[in-house]
Amino acid sequence: MLSIQAETKGKIENTTKYVRNNFWAGRSFESLSDINAQVHGTTHEIPLERLKDEKLNPLSTVPAYMTRK
């Protein structure tokens, strides 16, 4: 049991280090609500506003291919 935990420990620590150094670097926020309200650097839009407008198209009622009954 301990050897399995030792094998995966580095993978988890490396992921945490990557997020801290690359994703959170240079950002400041008070809460998740605060960061979700900030303008995205690439889209220049607030993510919550952009995602609110996304809608899925309804699925077709016609089968994708012929089937036998």
Backbone as a ProteinNet text record, in pm:
[ID]
protein_1_A
[PRIMARY]
MLSIQAETKGKIENTTKYVRNNFWAGRSFESLSDINAQVHGTTHEIPLERLKDEKLNPLSTVPAYMTRK
[TERTIARY]
83	0	87.3	189.3	274.8	352.4	394.7	471.5	385.9	257.7	168.5	153.8	137.2	125.2	253.4	367.5	495.2	510.4	459.8	470.3	384.8	268.8	178	199.3	270	289.6	356.9	461.3	532.6	446.6	361.5	273.4	178.3	123.3	30	103.7	220.1	297	340.3	378.6	418.7	301.7	183.5	64.9	35.4	43	19.7	122.2	247.7	354.4	329.8	287.4	260.3	148.6	40.8	-71.9	-28	45.1	91.6	182.8	276.3	376.1	325.3	230.5	188.4	47.7	-43.5	-181.4	-207.7	-167.8	-197.8	-96.2	18.9	124.1	72.7	92	53.1	-94.4	-171	-313.9	-340.1	-435.2	-477	-629.4	-682.6	-826.8	-859.2	-981.1	-1027.7	-1098.1	-1168.6	-1245.6	-1262.1	-1320.1	-1347.2	-1447.4	-1542.7	-1638.6	-1566.8	-1467.5	-1389.2	-1311.8	-1245.4	-1166	-1256.3	-1374.2	-1467.6	-1526.5	-1522.5	-1575.5	-1470.5	-1345.3	-1238.9	-1242.9	-1197.5	-1194.8	-1085	-1118.1	-1023.6	-923.2	-798	-691.9	-701.7	-751.7	-758.7	-889.1	-1000.6	-1131.1	-1174.1	-1112.4	-1148.2	-1294.5	-1343.4	-1479.8	-1476.4	-1580.5	-1592.8	-1643.6	-1569.8	-1608.5	-1752.3	-1799.2	-1936.3	-2039.1	-2011.9	-2104.3	-2103.2	-1985	-1973.5	-2039.5	-2016	-2071.3	-2222	-2273.8	-2417.7	-2494.5	-2436	-2503.6	-2492.5	-2403.6	-2387.5	-2509.3	-2558.3	-2673.7	-2641.7	-2693	-2677.8	-2789.3	-2757.2	-2859.2	-2936.4	-3066.9	-3143.6	-3099.1	-3107.5	-3074.2	-3183.7	-3144.1	-3239.7	-3326.5	-3452.6	-3541.3	-3527	-3461.3	-3438	-3311.1	-3314.9	-3193.6	-3080.3	-2958.6	-2841.8	-2824.8	-2877.5	-2869.2	-2994.1	-3019.9	-3138.6	-3125.5	-3233.9	-3236	-3356.1	-3345.5	-3458.4	-3534.1	-3662.7	-3744.8	-3780.2
-119.3	0	125.5	128.6	246.8	269.1	161.6	178.8	241.5	209.8	269.8	419.2	457.3	599	673.4	610.6	675.2	697	603.7	616.9	731.3	754.3	857.8	993.2	996.5	1121.6	1228.3	1190.5	1285.8	1341.5	1257.8	1302.6	1410.7	1389.9	1487.6	1615.2	1602.2	1720.4	1799.4	1731.8	1801.3	1876.2	1818.5	1886.4	2011.9	2000.7	2115.9	2224.6	2186.2	2282.9	2351.8	2275.6	2332.5	2437.1	2404	2497.7	2624.3	2608.7	2726.5	2814.5	2754.9	2832.1	2886.3	2818.6	2858.9	2917.2	2864.1	2912	3027.2	3012.5	3114.6	3228.1	3211.6	3313.9	3447.6	3553.2	3687.2	3719	3628.5	3652.7	3684.1	3771.4	3799.1	3797.6	3736.9	3726.5	3695.4	3727.4	3703.6	3568.9	3527.2	3403.1	3350.3	3232.1	3178.3	3265.7	3322.7	3413.4	3534.2	3583.5	3698	3664.3	3549.9	3514	3481.6	3424.9	3395.9	3522.9	3632.9	3759.9	3841.2	3794.9	3868.3	3840.5	3937.7	3924.7	3826.2	3732.7	3632.2	3698.6	3659.4	3721.9	3696.7	3582.6	3549.3	3595.2	3567.2	3600.4	3743.2	3805.2	3940.4	3947.3	3835.1	3827.5	3766	3789.8	3727.7	3585.3	3483.5	3344.6	3310.8	3354.7	3322.3	3381	3499.8	3561.6	3485.6	3446.5	3374.2	3236.4	3165.6	3031.6	3032.6	3140.7	3150.9	3146.8	3200.6	3207.8	3079.2	2988.5	2865.3	2776.2	2726.5	2636.5	2516.1	2401.8	2282.9	2278.4	2230.1	2210.6	2083.4	2081.3	1959.8	1845.6	1724.2	1606.8	1581.6	1527.5	1494.6	1377.2	1378.9	1267	1154.7	1183.5	1083.3	1006.2	872.6	796.2	832.6	821.2	854.5	756.1	636.1	535.2	447.1	375.1	290.2	174.4	143.7	30.2	-57.3	-184.6	-276.3	-285.6	-301.7	-320.5	-464.9
0	0	0	81.5	89.3	-39.2	-107.6	-230.8	-340.2	-343.5	-442.8	-416.1	-292.1	-257.7	-292	-269.7	-300.4	-449.9	-530.9	-676.2	-729.6	-672	-722.5	-656.6	-548	-474.2	-560.5	-633	-717.8	-829	-886.7	-994.6	-944.8	-827.3	-770.4	-732.8	-672	-633.6	-756	-864.7	-986.4	-1048.3	-1043.3	-1095.9	-1015.1	-883.9	-796.7	-824.5	-839.5	-867.9	-1002.5	-1103	-1234.4	-1226.6	-1157.2	-1144.7	-1072.6	-963.8	-889.2	-973.3	-1046.9	-1121.6	-1253.9	-1317.6	-1450.8	-1457.1	-1379.2	-1387.2	-1292.3	-1166.4	-1065.9	-1063.5	-1125.7	-1120.6	-1174.2	-1098.9	-1141.2	-1124.3	-1068.7	-1048.2	-902.2	-880.1	-742.8	-738	-633.9	-619.1	-474.4	-435.6	-299.1	-285.7	-391	-386.5	-528.7	-542.3	-675.5	-750	-679.6	-743.6	-801.8	-729.7	-775.1	-902.3	-904.4	-1022.8	-1141.3	-1116.7	-1225.7	-1285.2	-1212.9	-1261.7	-1337.5	-1338.9	-1407.7	-1557.8	-1636.1	-1781.5	-1820.6	-1911	-1959.5	-2052.6	-2042.9	-2121.3	-2270.4	-2313.3	-2455.2	-2518.5	-2453.6	-2512.2	-2482.4	-2382	-2337.4	-2294.1	-2240.4	-2189.4	-2050.3	-1973.3	-1841.7	-1864	-1816.2	-1843.1	-1805	-1689.9	-1649.7	-1745.7	-1797.6	-1893.1	-2025.1	-2069.2	-2196	-2186.6	-2077.6	-2063.1	-2042.1	-1986.6	-1962.8	-2094.9	-2202.4	-2331.4	-2412.9	-2374.2	-2450.4	-2432.4	-2542	-2540.2	-2629	-2592.1	-2674.6	-2778.1	-2897.2	-2999.2	-2966.6	-2993.1	-2964.2	-3055.4	-3003.7	-3083.3	-3185.5	-3298.2	-3402.8	-3358.4	-3399.7	-3367	-3468.7	-3581.1	-3684.7	-3648.6	-3657.3	-3627.2	-3722.7	-3677.3	-3758.7	-3873.6	-3861.1	-3965.8	-3957.4	-4063.2	-4069.1	-3970.5	-3904.4	-3812.3	-3843.7	-3808.4	-3825.8	-3695.6	-3708.5	-3588.1	-3572.1
[MASK]
+++++++++++++++++++++++++++++++++++++++++++++++++++++++++++++++++++++

